[in-house]
Amino acid sequence: MQVYADNAATTKMSEIAIAAMTECYQNYYGNPSSLHSVGQEAKEKLEDARARVAACLGCESREIYFTSGGSEADNQAIISAARLGAKKGKKHIISTAFEHHAVLHTLNKLETEGFEVTLLDVRNNHNITAQQVKEAIREDTCLVTVMYANNEIGSVLPIAEIGAICKEAGIPFHTDAVQAAGHLHIDVKKQNIDMLSLSAHKFHGPKGVGVLYARRGIALQNLIEGGAQERGKRGGTENLPGICGLAAALEDACANMDENTKKVTALRDKLIAGLSQIPHCSLNGDPVNRLPGNVSFCFEGIEGESLLLYLDAQGICASSGSACTSGSLDPSHVLLAIGRVHDVAHGSLRLSLDHNNTEEEIDHILTVVPQVVSLLRNMSPVWRDLQNGTREYIL
Ligand SMILES: *Cc1c(COP(=O)(O)O)cnc(C)c1O
């Protein structure tokens, strides 16, 4: 049995998105900037996609900018607000300690240019409160950038409350909604969101295409100079097939959201309940305000990488919080941010579900994971020390 449970990393494209892209490749090959009819037909297709995306987010078409994905949208939103802030002598930015690297690394870069960044502490309930944002606001704050939902541990943040606070304080508010778009209801006007990033491949669309929503009145800075595409804010011939795939996938996800949420939440809760039976483990992320498909645990006394390899051998595609970068095994910054110590953070497992998963697959996971955890613990010197009392359990 092959079980794909890594939907937070990427999703399988939907038939609807594939059909929309195929139609585009076959019939709308023109350059939307060309004045002839083939170009103008492509242009119409582009603007139609823009209007449909805008409808899904509750904004106007002209507030939608197509990008190469979530990372680019995050970079452009943050850099735009920072440049604008610097002009007014405001160089303080508020974010959280468990943002995606597309946000954190952009903030790190700005710090080297003299910006000051406050990263809100997420140890309390593995989430932040709107009150924390309120208390962090200063005279010189030029941006609040807070993710909509966390990609590793699934916590869903109080976005509407934060939006209201930022609006009252007159501070631009950006949210990385890459994990939320197509999965949670978004209404940028009601939620007072000034800028929002999303990425097609996280909701069954194609890879390499995303959106930056920027409220009218927000002055965007270009990351890519070039032609007048995207209202002059993002040069380069538009990725029309990708954009058509994105629009189709987003519409489909939004139309089926309630039904999918119901199904996926039930699978998630069954999986969480089952895995919680394993001794010395702990759920990561907000237990209540949580993405429908996210299951994230730390198991004491094991290595997440070994766990993944054994699960893969049993047909289960999952992910771990540890990222093997440049040869060194660094535990995930997200798990460290919620207060997991290094040893525990190394024993993490993320299973991210979608509506294609079945009860049988959950049963398979619930059979295999406890077996593999036992197997690995029996081979682990750390576990032996825990068992014989020379080391103390943390979980
Ligand atoms: C996947 C992801 C991104 C990056 O999106 P890409 O389109 O892959 O660049 C950014 N933020 C979050 C929360 C993500 O899950």
The ligand as an SDF file (V2000), in Angstrom:
LIG
                    3D

 15 15  0  0  0  0  0  0  0  0999 V2000
    5.6170   25.7860    0.9490 C   0  0  0  0  0  0  0  0  0  0  0  0
    5.6170   27.0190    1.7640 C   0  0  0  0  0  0  0  0  0  0  0  0
    6.2320   28.2020    1.3110 C   0  0  0  0  0  0  0  0  0  0  0  0
    7.0140   28.2500    0.0200 C   0  0  0  0  0  0  0  0  0  0  0  0
    6.1970   28.1760   -1.1110 O   0  0  0  0  0  0  0  0  0  0  0  0
    6.8730   27.8240   -2.5150 P   0  0  0  0  0  0  0  0  0  0  0  0
    5.7900   28.0180   -3.5040 O   0  0  0  0  0  0  0  0  0  0  0  0
    7.3120   26.4030   -2.4140 O   0  0  0  0  0  0  0  0  0  0  0  0
    8.0000   28.7820   -2.7110 O   0  0  0  0  0  0  0  0  0  0  0  0
    6.1620   29.3230    2.0960 C   0  0  0  0  0  0  0  0  0  0  0  0
    5.5070   29.3120    3.2690 N   0  0  0  0  0  0  0  0  0  0  0  0
    4.8930   28.2150    3.7460 C   0  0  0  0  0  0  0  0  0  0  0  0
    4.1610   28.2790    5.0290 C   0  0  0  0  0  0  0  0  0  0  0  0
    4.9340   27.0260    3.0100 C   0  0  0  0  0  0  0  0  0  0  0  0
    4.3350   25.9400    3.4840 O   0  0  0  0  0  0  0  0  0  0  0  0
  1  2  1  0
  2  3  1  0
  2 14  2  0
  3  4  1  0
  3 10  2  0
  4  5  1  0
  5  6  1  0
  6  7  2  0
  6  8  1  0
  6  9  1  0
 10 11  1  0
 11 12  2  0
 12 13  1  0
 12 14  1  0
 14 15  1  0
M  END
$$$$
